[in-house]
Structures are given as C-alpha cells and as structure tokens.
Amino acid sequence: MNIHRPRHRLPHTPTRDILGVPVVALSWNDALELLRGLVEEHRFTKLGFLNAHNANVACSDPAFARALDHFLVLPDGIGVDIAARILHGALFPDNLNGTDIVPALIASIARPITVALLGATRENAGGAAERLAELAPQHTYVVIHDGYFAKAQEPAILARLAAIRPDILLVAMGVPRQEFWIDTHLDPTYCTMPIAVGALLDFLSGSAPRAPLWMRRSRLEWVFRLWIEPGRLWRRYIVGNPLFLARVVAQKLTGNRRRPAAG
C-alpha cells in the first residue's frame, strides 16, 4: 500500500522553515488547542516532530523528506530552536516535544476517545497504556501490536485498526521507520491522528528514564540521554548535532532551502 498526500497545510497555522521542513510555530496552549480540535473534529492528520536528528535524516534521505511533507510537524528540542534563531531571528514559541505534548494532549481531551498504541515491545506498550490510563482515565487504551512485526503481519494489524478506528494512534518504531509506516499505510480508514512518537512508550512505561526536571527545563535532556546510552547515541549527538548546525548555517548563508518547496 502506498498512500500519496499533498504537503500538509492547515489554515492560520504559522510555520518556520528548518532545512526545508515547515515546522509549526505556536505556543504550547495554542498547539494543544489546534491538536485537540483536529481530533475532536475527526480531521485526519499525521503528526510528527522535527529535532536535529530527524532533520539530518531528512537531508540525507529524500524519501524521508518527502514523507515529512505529509505531516504536521512540531518543533522538538534545543537544536531546532537554535536553527530558528539563526534562520528566522526568533526561537520557536515553545518546545513541543512529543514526550511531553502527547500525554498532555490526551489528558486535555474531556470526552472519551480511543487511543491505540503500536510499537515498542509488547511489555513497554502495555506499561505505557497503563500509565496513560492513570493520567487520563476517561479514555480507552488498546495495544495493537509491538513494533517487531513482519510485512506479512501488516494486513492483520491494519484490519484491527480499521475495526477499532482509534481517535489517536501512537506509533513507536523509531526514525524513520515510524514516519514511513504512517505515511504509506494509514488514511482516515484506520484512525484520526497517527503520531510518530519515537521512544515515548519506553518513557511512559518507565523502562527508559527521563532526565531530571532541571535538565529538561535547561533544554539539556539530550545530554542525559547520551550519558545513559552512549554506545547507541554518540553518533546522533556528537556527530549529528554539529552536522545539523553546519547545514543550518549553510542554509542561512545561501538563502536556499534543503530542497524546493512544493507548490
């Protein structure tokens, strides 16, 4: 299955171009209001996030960049904030990272909805569902499948999604697999708002620790993650962060986006 969508646009939603990716520039409260409205109005919307790592992947993988065109993309982390300052002269109004805003979105919706979880390990997805049920008990939570499925299992997964048709679907398969999977498999038949959530289910389940609050407030959560998992993340941060900033400076100096904007 390969679902094609035009570049995602919503009326009256300001964005800032970061290496060719339009990233929503809204305050925390305005972003929550926008997302809550999309869910409550049943407007099919693919939701993703841009941080320095995702931006580097998009620069090196044109297919991933094209997939992001079909998402409403929120800013995640200090890297894109620095990029916004360099490129546009102002920081993003707020850091809308998925680890914080997705649980806040779910908790902010008063009427009962269905939230489905797809990805991570079965244990972590189940733990995440239990944690979300504590935060927002008004909703129903369904674990669809872990993230370790073969292509032959996809029809059954999609059939279950079509039968349940959750209002929100949390997809946790890592970048870029989760974005590709959402983009090529999902449409309004299966859910209202699929969200590429990365490690969110691991954080919610408690299997992956989050940085102390003071580090999060100081925008240093990436340092904590590097300290916890240096073998897996050193290339992403030690190599990737300077590469990202170099690409941002190049965009500033040349005035060019990473790729031509779609019409």
NORQUIRA-V525160 format. One record per backbone hydrogen bond with DSSP energy under -1.0 kcal/mol. NH is the residue of the N-H (numbers start at 1). CO is the residue of the C=O. E is the energy in kcal/mol with one decimal. If there is no record, write none. Layout:
((NH CO E) (NH CO E))
This chain:
((8 69 -4.2) (13 10 -1.1) (16 23 -2.3) (18 21 -2.3) (21 18 -1.6) (23 16 -2.2) (24 73 -3.1) (25 14 -2.8) (31 27 -2.7) (32 28 -2.4) (33 29 -2.3) (34 30 -2.4) (35 31 -2.7) (36 32 -2.8) (37 33 -2.1) (38 34 -2.0) (39 35 -2.1) (40 36 -2.7) (41 37 -2.2) (42 39 -1.3) (43 38 -2.7) (45 192 -2.2) (47 194 -2.8) (48 72 -2.6) (50 74 -2.7) (55 51 -2.5) (56 52 -2.1) (57 53 -2.3) (58 54 -2.6) (59 55 -1.9) (60 56 -1.6) (61 57 -1.7) (65 61 -2.0) (66 62 -2.4) (67 63 -1.9) (68 64 -2.1) (70 67 -1.9) (71 68 -1.8) (72 46 -3.3) (74 48 -2.2) (76 50 -2.4) (81 77 -1.0) (82 78 -2.5) (83 79 -2.2) (84 80 -2.4) (85 81 -2.1) (86 82 -2.4) (87 83 -3.1) (88 84 -2.8) (89 85 -1.2) (90 84 -1.1) (96 75 -1.3) (101 97 -2.7) (102 98 -1.6) (104 100 -1.4) (105 101 -2.7) (106 102 -2.3) (107 103 -2.4) (108 104 -1.6) (115 140 -3.1) (116 168 -2.8) (117 142 -2.5) (118 170 -3.0) (119 145 -2.4) (120 172 -2.1) (125 121 -2.8) (126 122 -2.3) (127 123 -2.4) (128 124 -2.5) (129 125 -2.3) (130 126 -2.0) (131 127 -2.1) (132 128 -2.6) (133 129 -2.1) (134 130 -1.3) (135 131 -1.9) (136 132 -3.1) (139 136 -1.4) (140 113 -2.6) (142 115 -2.2) (144 117 -2.9) (147 120 -3.3) (153 150 -1.7) (154 151 -1.4) (157 153 -1.8) (158 154 -3.0) (159 155 -2.3) (160 156 -2.1) (161 157 -2.2) (162 158 -2.7) (163 159 -1.9) (164 160 -2.1) (165 161 -4.0) (167 114 -1.6) (168 114 -1.8) (169 193 -2.3) (170 116 -3.0) (171 195 -3.0) (172 118 -2.8) (178 174 -2.9) (180 176 -2.5) (181 177 -2.8) (182 178 -2.4) (183 179 -2.6) (184 180 -2.4) (185 181 -1.5) (186 182 -2.0) (190 187 -2.3) (192 166 -1.5) (193 167 -1.7) (195 169 -3.1) (196 47 -2.4) (197 171 -2.2) (200 197 -1.9) (203 199 -2.2) (204 200 -3.0) (205 201 -1.9) (207 202 -1.1) (208 202 -1.6) (216 212 -1.9) (217 213 -2.7) (218 214 -1.4) (219 216 -1.3) (220 215 -3.3) (224 220 -1.3) (225 221 -2.3) (226 222 -2.2) (227 223 -2.1) (228 224 -2.2) (229 225 -2.6) (233 229 -2.3) (234 230 -1.9) (237 233 -2.1) (238 234 -2.5) (240 235 -2.1) (241 237 -1.3) (243 239 -1.6) (244 240 -2.7) (245 241 -2.3) (246 242 -2.3) (247 243 -2.1) (248 244 -2.1) (249 245 -2.6) (250 246 -2.2) (251 247 -2.2) (252 248 -2.3) (253 249 -2.7) (254 250 -2.4) (255 251 -2.1))
